[in-house]
Amino acid sequence: MSIQLTEEQQLIGQSAREFAKEYLEPIVVEMDHTGAFPADAVKHLAAHDFLGLFLPGEHGGAEAGFVSFVEVVETLSRTSAATASILVNHAVAAYAINRWGSAAQKGAYLPALASGETLGAFAVYEHGPTPGVGPDALMATRQPEGWVLKGTKAFVRNAGAAKVHVVVACVDPAAGAKGLAAFIVPAGVSGLTVGVPAETMGLKGCPVADLIFDNVIVQDADLLGSLSDGRTLVEETLAVASVAEAAQTVGIGQAAVEHAAAYAKTRVQFGRPIAALQAIQTLLAETATDCHLARLGLRVAAELIESGEPFLVEAAMVKAFLARFGNKFLIDTVQVEGGFGYSEFMPLPRLFRDIAGTTLLEAPAQFPDGTIAAALLA
């Protein structure tokens, strides 16, 4: 398995760097202050084919593969992790439809998702410990008129901006994780409302809110896969999200170490740049090494996804590694910059808040350990 980028993948990465410079650098500071959704930047994401990068050509996608996708996510995250987060959640919903959807579902939704006419969202988490557990759990009950959805999905990224949602609901509480199913739910259906936008610490500009389902009716035609596919669908789609979010984390970490290194070369104390101090060199070297190792791991997982091979364990390893070390990227680079790194006029505080959001809005660090251990002990 190669971990080197092909010429095409390198060109796509270069396109993402040019995109970030032209469309994200001018807005990233204001977006962090106001939390405004970057609608114009999202339109340009579509124009650059980033929204449908790994989707098949027959449905309007660029068919460039998942490795190219994570390269774009990492590159955009170096400038605006919030914009990358919008792209990631959209792409995860598109992945689920492309992977599990019927021919009719793919034809109905993928072209609009690839073109940017429709933004997607993947809604899986709830206020309870797991889907289907707790007073606000989203339940799907079969009635004569169809499936009736009632309950709440929590911390849904792209909520309010998305026009189509892939929603995980519990169809059989007694079956645990095997009782989950996923439905495609368009925005605007009767009974679906978006909760109050969350005031998040980081990733400002990527909307986050609850989705509230008050007897929303969907049909069998809106079910992704079969009822028996629910657990596998959720596990696989979350693993895909883990790899994409790993790219986001690495991009933030790389931006932090590059900024700290540049600062260390210009900051003079005791008559010489602090870059000459061994303690500073150690912090930078360890952070750069961890970023590099994480990048290699996520590229391996991305190649497995792209080739259709099993990838759950590799995705879990990348997630576990970055859940433990991701925040350390920023802790160490802030130490390099000292008091200046703590000041809001520097980019590191924004990067610190963004990397926390990237790791905290998904499953905790311990979540993937079970997947890894199960593979080792099988």
C-alpha positions in Angstrom: 0.0 0.0 0.0 1.4 3.4 -1.0 1.2 6.4 1.3 2.6 8.7 -1.4 0.1 11.0 -3.2 -0.4 10.5 -6.9 0.1 13.4 -9.3 -3.7 13.9 -9.4 -4.0 13.9 -5.7 -1.2 16.4 -5.4 -2.9 18.7 -7.9 -6.2 18.5 -6.0 -4.2 19.4 -2.8 -2.7 22.4 -4.6 -6.2 23.4 -5.7 -7.3 23.3 -2.1 -4.4 25.5 -1.0 -5.3 28.0 -3.6 -8.9 27.9 -2.6 -8.0 28.4 1.1 -5.9 31.4 0.3 -8.5 33.1 -2.0 -11.7 32.3 -0.2 -11.0 31.4 3.4 -8.0 33.5 4.6 -10.0 36.8 4.0 -13.0 35.6 6.2 -11.6 33.3 8.8 -11.0 35.9 11.6 -14.4 37.6 11.2 -16.1 34.2 10.9 -14.5 33.1 14.2 -15.8 36.3 15.9 -19.3 36.3 14.5 -20.0 32.6 13.9 -21.6 33.5 10.5 -22.2 30.6 8.1 -19.7 31.0 5.2 -22.4 30.7 2.5 -20.2 32.2 -0.3 -17.3 29.9 0.6 -19.6 26.9 0.5 -20.8 27.9 -3.0 -17.1 28.0 -4.1 -16.5 24.6 -2.5 -19.2 23.3 -4.9 -17.7 25.1 -7.9 -14.4 23.4 -7.2 -16.1 20.0 -7.0 -15.0 19.5 -3.4 -18.6 18.7 -2.2 -18.8 15.7 -4.5 -15.1 14.8 -4.6 -15.3 11.1 -4.0 -18.9 10.6 -5.4 -19.3 8.6 -8.6 -19.3 10.4 -11.9 -22.6 8.9 -12.9 -24.2 11.0 -10.2 -22.3 14.2 -10.8 -19.3 13.5 -8.5 -15.7 14.1 -9.3 -14.8 10.5 -8.7 -11.4 11.5 -7.3 -11.4 9.1 -4.4 -11.3 9.3 -0.6 -7.6 10.0 -0.3 -8.0 13.1 -2.3 -10.9 14.1 -0.1 -8.9 13.8 3.2 -6.1 15.8 1.5 -8.6 18.6 0.8 -10.0 18.4 4.4 -6.5 18.6 5.9 -5.6 21.5 3.6 -8.7 23.5 4.3 -8.4 22.9 8.0 -5.1 24.6 8.2 -6.9 27.9 7.3 -10.5 27.3 8.4 -11.4 24.2 10.3 -15.0 25.4 10.5 -15.4 25.3 6.8 -13.7 21.9 6.7 -16.2 20.7 9.3 -19.1 21.8 7.1 -17.6 19.8 4.2 -16.9 16.8 6.4 -20.5 16.4 7.7 -21.9 17.0 4.2 -19.6 14.3 2.8 -20.4 11.8 5.6 -24.1 12.1 4.7 -23.3 11.7 1.0 -21.1 8.7 1.7 -24.0 6.9 3.6 -26.4 7.5 0.7 -23.8 6.4 -1.9 -22.9 3.3 0.1 -26.3 2.2 1.3 -28.8 3.9 -0.9 -31.0 2.3 -3.5 -30.7 3.3 -7.1 -33.7 5.6 -6.7 -32.2 7.2 -3.6 -28.9 7.8 -5.3 -30.5 9.3 -8.3 -32.7 11.5 -6.2 -30.1 12.9 -3.8 -26.5 12.4 -5.0 -26.5 14.8 -8.0 -27.7 17.7 -5.8 -25.3 16.8 -3.0 -22.4 16.7 -5.5 -23.3 20.0 -7.2 -23.8 21.9 -3.9 -27.5 22.5 -4.7 -28.1 20.5 -1.5 -26.0 20.5 1.7 -26.1 17.3 3.7 -26.0 16.5 7.4 -25.5 13.2 9.3 -27.5 13.1 12.5 -26.5 10.3 14.9 -25.9 11.6 18.4 -28.5 12.2 21.1 -28.5 13.8 24.6 -28.6 10.3 26.1 -25.5 8.0 26.2 -26.4 6.1 23.0 -29.1 6.4 20.2 -32.4 5.0 21.4 -31.6 5.5 25.1 -33.0 8.4 27.2 -36.2 10.5 27.3 -35.4 12.4 24.1 -34.3 9.4 22.1 -35.4 9.5 18.4 -37.7 6.6 17.9 -39.1 5.3 14.6 -42.4 3.6 14.9 -44.1 1.8 12.0 -47.7 3.1 11.5 -50.2 2.6 8.7 -49.2 6.0 7.3 -45.4 5.1 7.3 -42.6 5.4 9.8 -43.3 8.1 12.5 -40.1 9.7 13.9 -40.3 11.3 17.3 -37.5 12.6 19.5 -34.3 14.7 19.2 -30.9 14.4 17.6 -28.2 16.4 19.3 -25.2 18.5 18.2 -26.0 18.1 14.5 -23.5 19.9 12.4 -24.9 21.8 9.3 -28.3 21.9 11.1 -30.3 24.6 9.6 -28.1 24.9 6.5 -28.6 21.3 5.3 -31.4 20.4 3.0 -31.2 16.7 3.5 -30.3 14.7 6.6 -29.3 11.1 7.1 -30.9 10.4 10.4 -30.2 7.4 12.7 -33.3 6.3 14.7 -34.2 3.4 17.0 -36.7 1.0 15.5 -36.4 -1.7 18.2 -35.3 -0.6 21.7 -35.0 -4.1 22.9 -32.3 -4.9 20.3 -29.8 -2.3 21.4 -27.4 -1.2 18.6 -29.0 -3.8 16.3 -32.3 -2.0 16.6 -31.0 1.1 14.8 -31.9 2.2 11.3 -31.1 5.2 9.1 -33.6 7.3 7.1 -33.2 10.1 4.6 -35.2 13.1 5.8 -35.3 16.3 3.7 -35.5 19.6 5.4 -38.9 21.3 5.5 -40.9 18.1 6.1 -43.8 18.6 8.5 -42.9 18.2 12.1 -39.1 18.7 11.7 -37.7 21.8 13.4 -34.1 23.0 14.1 -33.3 23.9 17.7 -31.6 27.0 18.9 -28.1 27.2 17.4 -25.5 26.1 19.9 -22.9 28.7 21.0 -19.8 26.6 20.5 -16.3 27.2 21.8 -14.8 26.6 18.4 -15.5 25.8 14.8 -17.5 29.0 14.7 -19.3 29.3 11.3 -20.2 25.6 11.2 -23.8 25.5 12.5 -24.6 23.1 15.3 -28.1 22.6 16.7 -30.5 19.9 17.7 -33.0 18.5 15.2 -36.4 18.0 16.8 -38.8 15.4 15.3 -42.4 15.8 16.2 -44.2 12.9 14.5 -42.3 13.3 11.3 -43.6 10.8 8.7 -41.2 9.0 6.3 -41.7 6.0 4.1 -40.0 2.7 3.5 -38.5 4.4 0.4 -36.7 6.7 2.8 -35.0 3.9 4.7 -31.3 3.5 3.9 -30.4 -0.1 3.3 -32.6 -2.6 5.2 -33.6 -2.7 8.9 -30.9 -5.3 9.5 -28.2 -3.0 8.1 -28.6 -0.3 10.8 -25.8 -1.3 13.1 -23.3 -1.8 10.3 -24.3 1.4 8.6 -23.8 3.4 11.8 -20.5 1.8 12.6 -19.1 2.2 9.1 -20.3 5.7 8.6 -18.9 6.8 11.9 -15.6 5.3 11.0 -15.6 7.2 7.8 -16.3 10.4 9.8 -13.4 9.5 12.1 -11.0 9.4 9.2 -12.2 12.7 7.8 -12.1 14.3 11.2 -8.6 13.0 11.7 -7.6 14.9 8.5 -9.2 18.0 10.1 -7.3 17.5 13.3 -4.0 17.0 11.5 -4.6 20.2 9.4 -5.2 22.2 12.5 -2.1 20.7 14.2 0.1 21.4 11.1 -1.1 25.0 11.0 -0.2 25.4 14.7 3.3 23.9 14.4 4.1 26.0 11.3 3.0 29.2 13.0 4.8 28.4 16.2 8.0 27.6 14.2 7.8 30.9 12.3 7.2 32.8 15.6 10.2 31.0 17.3 12.5 32.2 14.5 11.6 35.9 15.0 11.0 36.1 18.8 14.3 37.1 20.4 15.1 36.6 24.1 18.5 36.7 25.8 20.0 38.0 22.6 19.0 35.2 20.3 15.9 33.7 18.7 14.0 31.3 21.0 14.3 28.8 18.1 17.8 28.2 19.3 16.6 26.9 22.7 16.5 23.1 23.0 13.2 23.1 24.9 11.5 25.0 22.0 13.1 22.7 19.5 11.8 19.6 21.4 8.2 20.9 21.5 8.2 21.7 17.8 9.9 18.4 16.8 7.5 16.3 18.9 4.4 18.1 17.5 5.6 17.8 13.9 6.4 14.1 14.4 2.9 13.4 15.9 1.3 15.2 13.0 3.3 13.2 10.5 2.5 9.9 12.1 -1.2 10.8 12.2 -1.2 11.8 8.6 0.3 8.5 7.6 -2.3 6.6 9.6 -5.2 8.5 8.1 -3.9 8.0 4.6 -3.7 4.3 5.1 -7.3 4.3 6.4 -8.4 6.5 3.5 -6.9 4.2 1.0 -8.7 1.2 2.5 -12.0 3.2 2.3 -11.2 4.1 -1.3 -10.4 0.5 -2.3 -13.4 -1.0 -0.6 -11.4 -3.0 1.9 -12.2 -3.4 5.6 -11.1 -0.2 7.5 -12.9 0.0 10.8 -9.8 -1.0 12.9 -7.5 1.5 11.1 -10.1 4.2 11.4 -10.4 3.5 15.1 -6.6 3.6 15.6 -6.4 7.0 13.9 -9.2 8.3 16.1 -7.7 6.9 19.3 -4.3 8.4 18.5 -5.7 11.9 17.7 -8.2 11.9 20.6 -5.2 11.5 22.9 -2.7 13.7 21.1 -4.7 16.2 19.1 -5.2 18.7 21.9 -1.5 18.3 22.8 -0.6 19.8 19.4 -2.0 23.1 20.6 -0.9 22.8 24.2 2.7 22.5 23.1 2.6 25.2 20.3 0.9 27.7 22.7 3.8 27.1 25.1 6.3 28.0 22.3 4.6 31.3 21.8 4.1 32.0 25.5 1.9 34.9 26.4 1.5 35.9 22.8 0.1 32.5 22.0 -2.6 33.1 24.6 -3.6 36.4 22.9 -6.6 36.4 20.7 -4.8 38.5 18.0 -2.7 35.4 17.3 -4.2 32.4 15.5 -3.4 29.7 18.1 -6.3 30.4 20.4 -8.7 29.9 17.4 -6.9 26.7 16.4 -7.0 25.5 20.1 -10.7 26.0 20.2 -11.2 24.4 16.8 -9.2 21.3 17.6 -11.2 20.8 20.8 -14.4 21.0 18.8 -13.2 18.5 16.3 -12.4 15.9 19.0 -15.3 16.7 21.4 -18.2 16.8 19.0 -17.7 13.1 18.1 -17.4 10.0 20.2 -14.9 10.1 23.2 -11.4 8.8 23.0 -12.3 5.5 24.7 -15.0 4.7 22.1 -12.6 3.3 19.4 -10.6 1.2 21.9 -13.3 -1.5 21.9 -13.0 -1.9 18.1 -9.2 -2.2 18.2 -9.3 -4.6 21.2 -11.9 -6.8 19.5 -9.7 -7.2 16.4 -6.7 -8.1 18.5 -8.6 -10.6 20.7 -10.6 -12.2 17.9 
